[in-house]
């Protein structure tokens, strides 16, 4: 198997990051992660963040950042990412209302502007999906329609949990995009009813959860390897299409310490040779 570079989406340990930013990053490194993806910086400057990463031997490969910030702050927002070393910037979510009701074209034009701005600094725009993007708009799957409309200006950061929850085979979906994506979210779960409605909270620019509702689907996030996902098949597909970075994410750990869950995910991936 390809030796993917393994990272952690720091939203997974957000409660700890808020209390002890440096200490949590240190624990993430000790858990076996060499790469991180940010979802909020908790008041730290870019220079402070980069200094901590360098000291700990961590690399920021990506961040989750809503596109509106770049429209508001322009190059200033991009400079933060270049300082911390991010190569990718993922749109973490963008509500379905921004694609429906005649809003699709305007949203895509805004995405293109953000993509062009980031590209000037060598950063690729990516799109992190949820399940709702697998609804259809004008006869097309919304996520696929976004990819096509962006005409190479965006890469997928496929979240394998939400693909599966939407009722689509993650490995089969990934295989449709050979050479078109470099990052992938590994996320596991259990569920009694796929596609039963939103079971997640969305995050704001500070990295805090907001909104979201939970249907009675028996849905629970799990450390990678402890749920229903077929990760050997997912990783084989990732290798086939040329993905370089696999990023573990667990939105909630419930009655378990988030770092313990992250460690369990990393230990499972080691059993697969990563």
C-alpha positions in Angstrom: 0.0 0.0 0.0 1.1 3.5 -0.7 2.7 5.3 2.2 0.1 8.0 2.6 0.9 11.0 4.8 -1.4 10.8 7.8 -2.9 13.9 9.4 -5.5 14.8 12.0 -8.3 17.3 11.5 -7.9 19.3 14.7 -11.7 19.8 14.9 -11.5 16.3 16.4 -9.8 17.7 19.5 -11.3 21.2 19.5 -12.3 21.2 23.2 -8.7 20.5 24.1 -7.3 22.9 21.6 -9.3 25.7 23.1 -7.9 25.0 26.6 -4.3 24.1 25.7 -3.4 24.8 22.1 0.3 24.0 22.3 -0.2 21.0 24.7 -2.8 19.5 22.4 -0.6 19.9 19.3 2.2 18.2 21.2 -0.1 15.3 22.1 -1.2 15.0 18.5 2.4 14.6 17.4 3.0 12.1 20.1 0.0 10.1 19.0 1.8 9.5 15.6 0.4 12.3 13.4 2.9 14.3 11.4 0.4 16.5 9.6 -2.5 18.6 10.8 -5.5 20.3 9.3 -6.8 23.4 11.3 -10.3 24.4 12.0 -9.8 27.5 14.0 -6.8 29.1 15.7 -8.2 30.2 19.1 -6.8 33.7 19.0 -3.2 32.7 18.0 -1.4 34.7 15.4 -0.1 32.9 12.3 3.5 33.5 13.5 2.7 31.9 16.9 1.0 28.9 15.2 4.0 28.4 12.8 6.5 28.6 15.7 4.6 25.8 17.6 4.4 23.6 14.5 8.1 24.0 13.7 9.1 23.3 17.3 6.9 20.1 17.5 7.8 18.8 14.0 4.3 19.1 12.7 3.3 20.2 9.2 0.0 22.1 8.4 -1.1 20.6 5.2 -4.6 22.2 5.1 -7.1 24.3 6.9 -10.9 24.4 7.0 -12.0 28.0 6.3 -15.3 29.4 5.0 -14.9 31.2 1.7 -16.6 34.4 2.9 -13.5 35.3 5.0 -11.4 35.6 1.8 -14.1 37.8 0.2 -14.0 40.1 3.3 -10.3 40.2 4.1 -8.6 39.2 0.8 -4.9 38.7 0.8 -4.7 39.3 4.6 -6.6 36.0 5.1 -4.4 34.2 2.5 -1.2 35.4 4.2 -2.3 33.7 7.5 -2.4 30.4 5.6 1.0 30.9 3.8 2.6 31.8 7.2 1.4 28.5 8.8 2.4 26.6 5.7 -0.9 25.4 4.4 -1.0 23.9 0.9 -4.7 23.4 0.8 -7.7 25.3 2.0 -11.0 23.4 2.3 -14.4 24.9 2.3 -15.7 23.0 5.4 -19.4 23.4 4.5 -21.6 25.7 2.5 -25.3 25.5 3.2 -27.5 23.9 0.5 -29.4 27.1 0.2 -26.4 28.6 -1.5 -26.8 26.1 -4.3 -30.5 25.9 -4.6 -33.2 28.5 -5.5 -31.1 30.0 -8.4 -28.0 30.7 -6.2 -25.7 28.1 -7.8 -24.1 30.3 -10.4 -23.4 33.1 -8.0 -21.9 30.7 -5.5 -19.6 29.2 -8.1 -18.4 32.6 -9.2 -17.5 33.4 -5.6 -15.7 30.1 -5.3 -13.7 30.9 -8.4 -12.6 34.2 -7.1 -11.5 32.6 -3.8 -9.7 29.9 -5.8 -7.8 32.4 -7.9 -6.8 34.4 -4.9 -5.4 31.4 -3.1 -3.7 30.1 -6.2 -1.6 33.3 -6.4 0.0 32.1 -3.2 0.3 28.5 -4.2 -2.7 27.2 -2.2 -5.3 24.9 -3.7 -9.0 25.3 -2.9 -10.7 22.1 -1.9 -14.3 21.3 -0.9 -15.2 19.1 2.1 -18.6 17.6 1.5 -21.4 16.5 3.9 -24.3 14.3 2.8 -26.6 17.0 1.5 -24.4 17.6 -1.6 -25.6 14.2 -2.8 -29.0 15.6 -3.4 -29.7 16.4 -7.0 -30.0 19.8 -8.6 -31.3 20.1 -12.2 -30.8 16.3 -12.5 -27.2 16.3 -11.3 -25.6 15.4 -8.0 -24.8 18.8 -6.3 -21.2 17.8 -5.4 -20.5 16.6 -8.9 -22.1 19.7 -10.3 -19.8 21.8 -8.1 -16.7 20.0 -9.3 -17.7 20.3 -13.0 -18.7 24.0 -12.7 -15.3 24.9 -11.1 -13.5 23.5 -14.1 -10.4 22.5 -12.2 -10.5 25.4 -9.8 -11.4 23.2 -6.9 -10.4 19.7 -5.7 -12.5 17.4 -3.6 -11.6 16.7 0.0 -14.0 13.8 0.2 -15.4 13.0 3.6 -15.8 9.3 3.4 -18.3 9.2 6.3 -20.8 11.6 4.7 -20.5 9.9 1.3 -21.4 6.6 2.9 -24.1 8.2 5.1 -25.6 9.6 1.9 -25.9 6.1 0.6 -23.0 6.1 -1.8 -20.0 3.7 -1.7 -17.0 5.9 -0.8 -14.4 3.9 -2.7 -16.5 3.9 -5.8 -17.1 7.6 -5.6 -13.4 8.3 -5.1 -12.5 6.2 -8.2 -14.5 8.6 -10.4 -11.9 11.4 -9.8 -8.5 10.0 -10.7 -5.8 12.7 -10.6 -8.3 15.3 -9.3 -7.8 15.2 -5.5 -4.9 14.9 -3.1 -6.5 15.0 0.3 -9.1 12.6 1.8 -11.0 12.5 5.1 -11.0 9.2 6.9 -14.0 9.1 9.3 -15.8 6.1 10.8 -19.3 5.7 12.2 -22.1 3.3 13.0 -25.7 3.9 11.9 -29.0 2.1 11.8 -30.5 4.2 9.0 -28.3 5.7 6.2 -29.5 9.1 4.9 -31.7 9.8 7.8 -31.1 13.5 8.0 -28.5 15.8 9.4 -26.6 14.3 12.3 -23.8 16.8 12.6 -23.1 20.3 13.9 -21.6 22.9 11.7 -18.5 24.9 12.7 -18.1 28.7 12.7 -14.8 30.5 11.9 -13.6 30.2 15.5 -13.8 26.4 15.3 -16.9 26.1 17.5 -19.8 23.9 16.7 -23.1 25.5 15.9 -26.5 24.4 14.6 -27.3 21.0 13.2 -30.0 18.6 14.4 -29.9 14.8 15.1 -32.3 12.4 13.7 -33.0 9.1 15.6 -30.8 7.0 13.3 -28.5 5.3 15.8 -25.7 7.4 14.3 -22.5 7.7 16.3 -19.0 8.6 15.2 -16.3 6.0 15.9 -12.5 5.9 15.8 -11.3 4.8 12.4 -11.6 1.0 12.2 -14.3 0.7 14.8 -17.3 1.4 12.6 -18.9 0.3 9.4 -16.4 1.7 6.9 -14.3 -0.5 4.6 -11.0 1.3 4.9 -8.9 -1.2 3.0 -11.2 -0.6 0.0 -11.2 3.2 0.6 -7.4 3.4 0.8 -7.0 1.2 -2.3 -9.2 3.6 -4.2 -7.2 6.6 -2.7 -4.0 5.0 -4.0 -5.5 4.5 -7.4 -6.6 8.1 -7.9 -3.3 9.6 -6.5 -4.3 10.9 -3.1 -1.3 11.9 -1.0 -2.8 12.9 2.4 -5.3 11.0 4.5 -6.7 13.0 7.3 -8.4 11.4 10.3 -11.5 13.2 11.6 -13.9 12.3 14.4 -16.5 15.0 15.0 -17.5 13.8 18.4 -16.0 11.3 20.9 -18.9 11.3 23.4 -17.7 9.8 26.7 -14.2 9.2 25.5 -11.2 11.7 25.5 -10.9 13.0 21.9 -7.1 12.3 22.0 -7.7 8.7 23.0 -10.0 8.3 20.0 -7.4 10.0 17.8 -4.7 7.6 19.1 -7.0 4.6 18.4 -7.5 5.8 14.9 -3.8 6.1 14.3 -3.1 2.7 15.8 -5.6 1.1 13.4 -4.0 2.8 10.4 -0.7 1.3 11.5 -2.2 -2.2 11.2 -2.9 -1.3 7.6 0.8 -0.3 7.1 0.4 3.4 7.4 
